[in-house]
Amino acid sequence: MHTALDMSAEWERIELLCACLSQSRRGEDIPDELERLLVSLQERVNSLRQQPSWLHFTNKYRLTPLDQDILITVLAPVAEPRLGWVFQQMQSGVPSPYPSPAFIQELFFLDQDDGKVLRARLNNQAPLLRASLIQSPSKEPYEPLQPTPRANAELLDATGTIVEPPPGTVEIREAGNWDDLVLPAYCIQALKEYLLWVTQRERVIHEWGGKPIGGPLALFAGPSGTGKTFSAIVLANELGWPLFRVDLGMLVSKYVGETEKNFNNLFDAAHDQKMVLLFDEAESLFGKRGDVREARDRFTNMEVSHLLSRIERHQGPCILTTNLRNHMDAAFARRFQTVIEFPRPDAAARSQLWSKHIPPNAPCNEDLDIDLLGNEIKLTGGQIRNSALHAAFLAAGESKPISLRHMARAVWVELGKAGKEIIPSSLGMLAEHLG
C-alpha cells in the first residue's frame, strides 16, 4: 500500500499536539489559534482516513480510530525524524525517539477511563500487536513502542527495510534477471503472468472487486537443474523482495502437533509481508496422502491437510518446486494459480547455457566449440553450470586457457555424480578429448 504521500496531515497533527501538550505542561491555556488549527487538521485527517487504500488497511487489521492514532504516533519518528527528537525531549528519562504508552495518553489528552482503553489496545490479543504492526519490549507504561517492518512497509513504503527471515527459512541472495533465464518462450510468458497476480492484486481485488484469494501459489515442475529455483530468484529480484527458502528439516517434526505449530509460526511471520517463500522438493511434504493403517499415518494425513489449508490462506507469493509432479497430492495441485513445466534444454538452449556459465573473463582455447558442447551432451542447466566451473578450475590449476580437454573431464565427472556407470561414448564427439 502506497500512502506515504497522503500522510502529511497526520504528521502535522502530531506535531501540533506536541505543541499543545507543551503549553499544557507549562500550565498555560492553549491559544485559540492553535485549537482552530488542530480542528482543521483533524478534519483533514478524518477525510484522508476515508480513502480506499487507508480503509482497506484498517479493515484488514480491524483497527479502531484509537488504534490508528497509536500506530501513527509510533510511526511518526520514522516518517519525520524531527518528531523523534521532539518525543525524546518530551519524555524525560526515556532514551528513545519512540513514544511510550504514557506519553501517547498524555499527547491525546486522554482521561483515566480512556487510558484504560488505551492499555487494552496494547495487549497481545489486540490488533496492533497480534498483526505485528507495533512491538513492545514490555507492558510497562514508560517503555517505548516501536513500529515493525510490516508497518513501515505498508504505511510508509519504506525502502531498504530489513526483513527478518521467517522461522524455518533461509534467505537466498543471488543476482538474476530475465536476460539470464534460458527457457522456452512459453515458460517466460507464464512467469511474467504469475508476476501479475502479485503486482496487480491491489487493482483487481480492491479496485475492481475481484474475489479475494490467498497466495498466489505457483508450482514449478521439471527435472532437477532445469531452472526452477533460479526462476524464483529472478521473480523475487523483479519484485525487489527477498526470497526465503523453507527449510523443511527445521519444520517437520516427529512429534505430534509440532509440525503444524512450526508451520503456523512460519506463516504468521510471513503473512502479508513483501517476501517470496520457496518450497524446494515440495513433493516430500505435500505428497499424496496414504491409507490410514496406524495412528502415525492418521497424524501424517492430518498434518498435510492442515498445511494445505494454511498455505492456501497465506497472503503472499509462494512457489513450490518439484522433480516429481506425479507424486504431488491432487487435492493440493488444484489450488495453484500457476503451474509451469520446465523442460530439459534442447541443443540451442544448451549452447546458450554454456556461453552464459563459462566465466566471461576466462581465457578460452581455440578448440572450445560451444555448439559442439551443446549438441553432443544432453545436460541440464545445473549440470552445465557445474561442468563449466569445474573446467575453469582445471584450466586455472594448469595456468592454461579452458579447452575441450578440460570440458571433457568436467562433464565426465558431472555425469558420474548420478552413481550410474558411464562410458566414454556417453560424451559423444567430446570423448576423444578425454585425457
Secondary structure, DSSP 8 states (H G I E B T S, - for coil): ---GGG-HHHHHHHHHHHHHHHHHHTT----HHHHHHHHHHHHHHHHHTTSHHHHHHHHHHT--HHHHHHHHHHHHHHH-HHHHHHHHHHSTT--SSS--HHHHHHHTT--HHHHHHHHHTTSTTSHHHHTTSEE-S-S-TTS--EE-HHHHHHHH--SS------TTEEEE-----GGG----HHHHHHHHHHHHHHHTHIIIIIIS------EEEEEEESSTTSSHHHHHHHHHHHHT--EEEE-HHHH--SSTTHHHHHHHHHHHHHTT-S-EEEETTGGGTSB------SHHHHHHHHHHHHHHHHHHH-EEEEEEEES-GGGB-HHHHTT-SEEEE-----HHHHHHHHHHHS-TTS-B-TT--HHHHHHH----HHHHHHHHHHHHHHHHHHTS-B-HHHHHHHHHHHHHTTSS---GGGGGGGGGG--
